[in-house]
Amino acid sequence: MAGAFWCIVEDDRQGNPKKVTAEVLGEASRLAAQAGGQAEAVWLTDKATEAGLKLLAEWGAKRVWLCENPGFAPYRGEVWTPVVAELAAKEAPKAIFGAVTTRQRELLARLAARVGAGLAADSTALALDGERLVATRPIYAGKLLAKMTWAKPPWLATLRPNVFRAEDPQAGASPAVERPAVRLPAEQMKLVERREEASTGLPELAEAEVIVSGGRGMKGPENFVILEELARVIGAAVGASRAAVDAGWRPHRFQVGQTGRTVSPKLYLAFGISGAIQHLAGMRTSKVICAVNKDSEAPIFKIADYGIVADLFEIAPLLTQEFKKLLEK
Ligand SMILES: Cc1cc2nc3c(=O)[nH]c(=O)nc-3n(C[C@H](O)[C@H](O)[C@H](O)COP(=O)(O)OP(=O)(O)OC[C@H]3O[C@@H](n4cnc5c(N)ncnc54)[C@H](O)[C@@H]3O)c2cc1C
């Protein structure tokens, strides 16, 4: 539908759309209601589920463009991009939104180049101003907020997780499902090896409402167990600074910051992290920041809502104990 606000679905690769998609659909629904259009989902997957389709409708999608093909898994930018671009050329949506996730960051950037559209990457606010859409996005590692608009549609944007509000789920809603014929591009690359990363059993960094992060002050990889124990009690994800990642203590997918993940949880707990600008770039939009550092001059205290000047090896186990007691009540 012309005037549609498209949202690319992020799923768990088992046919279940993830929470970030609810947030993107929520924002698209609000904007579409003002602009006289509708929110629609575009789902590229090797296996969709009825439950997944229903969920998308409950989150606000009036229509789902379902492109189901074994060739869509695992995600490859060079396969997904031409499919979405071709569909967009035919259907002329007003906007195409995605979430700031590893694959959608890449997909939307490729798509912008392919369709000759502007992209507001990592947006933290979107608002209609008459006929224009205005995006707000942090620049210079989060030191400034820039407002930008597009010369022409489609308006492409990636939305930072945990910033936009999902709509209240509309129980019982079901979407119109379109199954467009898709032509997969000729294979340019072959998958030669696939490694599944072992799951930590903890929430994913990008989606977590609480994050417990450790830096060089953790002193070694073995000590991250202390943070994992705390995380398990409060249902948090565990993140790390680049110093901890570069030292080989945590894999790169846990890195928070300019060259890692951008996160925006309700609560960010930083242990033994000094607060370098590149780290702050990835977490400064967290709602509440609490830092534990034995150096009272550490820059992280400048942006922390709560600061504890102390040895993290005393504080982290104490917090775990106290939270346990509180939650057992
Ligand atoms: C281009 C570029 C990109 C970068 N991207 C990133 C990025 O994405 N993410 C990122 O994090 N960094 C990034 N960096 C690196 C960044 O500049 C810092 O070097 C890094 O963030 C420092 O990590 P840290 O705070 O863990 O270590 P440090 O700066 O060494 O700080 C360790 C802190 O631990 C405290 N501490 C030590 N022992 C204890 C204890 N027992 N109890 C309590 N506190 C203790 C110390 O007081 C200190 O403040 C980037 C740098 C560049 C140049």
The ligand as an SDF file (V2000), in Angstrom:
LIG
                    3D

 53 58  0  0  0  0  0  0  0  0999 V2000
   37.9610    4.1170   17.6870 C   0  0  0  0  0  0  0  0  0  0  0  0
   37.7260    3.5740   19.0630 C   0  0  0  0  0  0  0  0  0  0  0  0
   36.6040    2.8480   19.3180 C   0  0  0  0  0  0  0  0  0  0  0  0
   36.3560    2.3420   20.5950 C   0  0  0  0  0  0  0  0  0  0  0  0
   35.1860    1.6470   20.8230 N   0  0  0  0  0  0  0  0  0  0  0  0
   34.9210    1.2390   22.0910 C   0  0  0  0  0  0  0  0  0  0  0  0
   33.7010    0.5680   22.3990 C   0  0  0  0  0  0  0  0  0  0  0  0
   32.8800    0.2660   21.5230 O   0  0  0  0  0  0  0  0  0  0  0  0
   33.4660    0.2120   23.6730 N   0  0  0  0  0  0  0  0  0  0  0  0
   34.3440    0.4870   24.7000 C   0  0  0  0  0  0  0  0  0  0  0  0
   34.0660    0.1320   25.8500 O   0  0  0  0  0  0  0  0  0  0  0  0
   35.5150    1.1060   24.4160 N   0  0  0  0  0  0  0  0  0  0  0  0
   35.8250    1.4740   23.1620 C   0  0  0  0  0  0  0  0  0  0  0  0
   37.0260    2.0590   22.9050 N   0  0  0  0  0  0  0  0  0  0  0  0
   38.0610    2.0490   23.9590 C   0  0  0  0  0  0  0  0  0  0  0  0
   37.8920    3.1410   25.0120 C   0  0  0  0  0  0  0  0  0  0  0  0
   38.5780    4.3040   24.5790 O   0  0  0  0  0  0  0  0  0  0  0  0
   38.4990    2.6720   26.3540 C   0  0  0  0  0  0  0  0  0  0  0  0
   39.8420    2.3130   26.1600 O   0  0  0  0  0  0  0  0  0  0  0  0
   37.7570    1.4990   26.9900 C   0  0  0  0  0  0  0  0  0  0  0  0
   36.3830    1.7510   27.0300 O   0  0  0  0  0  0  0  0  0  0  0  0
   38.2950    1.2910   28.3970 C   0  0  0  0  0  0  0  0  0  0  0  0
   37.6760    0.1790   28.9680 O   0  0  0  0  0  0  0  0  0  0  0  0
   37.5360    0.0720   30.5530 P   0  0  0  0  0  0  0  0  0  0  0  0
   36.7460    1.2200   31.0670 O   0  0  0  0  0  0  0  0  0  0  0  0
   37.0580   -1.2930   30.8640 O   0  0  0  0  0  0  0  0  0  0  0  0
   39.0580    0.1220   31.0310 O   0  0  0  0  0  0  0  0  0  0  0  0
   39.8430    1.2640   31.7900 P   0  0  0  0  0  0  0  0  0  0  0  0
   39.7110    2.5760   31.1360 O   0  0  0  0  0  0  0  0  0  0  0  0
   41.2000    0.7300   32.0310 O   0  0  0  0  0  0  0  0  0  0  0  0
   39.0740    1.3660   33.1850 O   0  0  0  0  0  0  0  0  0  0  0  0
   39.0610    0.3750   34.1580 C   0  0  0  0  0  0  0  0  0  0  0  0
   38.3540    0.9600   35.3720 C   0  0  0  0  0  0  0  0  0  0  0  0
   38.2190   -0.0440   36.3520 O   0  0  0  0  0  0  0  0  0  0  0  0
   38.3880    0.5500   37.6270 C   0  0  0  0  0  0  0  0  0  0  0  0
   38.7370   -0.5320   38.5580 N   0  0  0  0  0  0  0  0  0  0  0  0
   39.8740   -1.2770   38.5720 C   0  0  0  0  0  0  0  0  0  0  0  0
   39.8110   -2.2260   39.5320 N   0  0  0  0  0  0  0  0  0  0  0  0
   38.6230   -2.0410   40.1630 C   0  0  0  0  0  0  0  0  0  0  0  0
   37.9750   -2.6950   41.2700 C   0  0  0  0  0  0  0  0  0  0  0  0
   38.5300   -3.7400   41.8850 N   0  0  0  0  0  0  0  0  0  0  0  0
   36.7610   -2.2250   41.6640 N   0  0  0  0  0  0  0  0  0  0  0  0
   36.1740   -1.1830   41.0450 C   0  0  0  0  0  0  0  0  0  0  0  0
   36.7410   -0.5290   39.9960 N   0  0  0  0  0  0  0  0  0  0  0  0
   37.9290   -0.9730   39.5530 C   0  0  0  0  0  0  0  0  0  0  0  0
   39.4660    1.5790   37.4300 C   0  0  0  0  0  0  0  0  0  0  0  0
   39.4170    2.5810   38.4130 O   0  0  0  0  0  0  0  0  0  0  0  0
   39.1320    2.1140   36.0340 C   0  0  0  0  0  0  0  0  0  0  0  0
   38.2890    3.2530   36.1020 O   0  0  0  0  0  0  0  0  0  0  0  0
   37.2840    2.5680   21.6320 C   0  0  0  0  0  0  0  0  0  0  0  0
   38.4360    3.3140   21.3660 C   0  0  0  0  0  0  0  0  0  0  0  0
   38.6640    3.8090   20.1030 C   0  0  0  0  0  0  0  0  0  0  0  0
   39.8980    4.6200   19.8390 C   0  0  0  0  0  0  0  0  0  0  0  0
  1  2  1  0
  2  3  1  0
  2 52  2  0
  3  4  2  0
  4  5  1  0
  4 50  1  0
  5  6  2  0
  6  7  1  0
  6 13  1  0
  7  8  2  0
  7  9  1  0
  9 10  1  0
 10 11  2  0
 10 12  1  0
 12 13  2  0
 13 14  1  0
 14 15  1  0
 14 50  1  0
 15 16  1  0
 16 17  1  0
 16 18  1  0
 18 19  1  0
 18 20  1  0
 20 21  1  0
 20 22  1  0
 22 23  1  0
 23 24  1  0
 24 25  2  0
 24 26  1  0
 24 27  1  0
 27 28  1  0
 28 29  2  0
 28 30  1  0
 28 31  1  0
 31 32  1  0
 32 33  1  0
 33 34  1  0
 33 48  1  0
 34 35  1  0
 35 36  1  0
 35 46  1  0
 36 37  1  0
 36 45  1  0
 37 38  2  0
 38 39  1  0
 39 40  1  0
 39 45  2  0
 40 41  1  0
 40 42  2  0
 42 43  1  0
 43 44  2  0
 44 45  1  0
 46 47  1  0
 46 48  1  0
 48 49  1  0
 50 51  2  0
 51 52  1  0
 52 53  1  0
M  END
$$$$
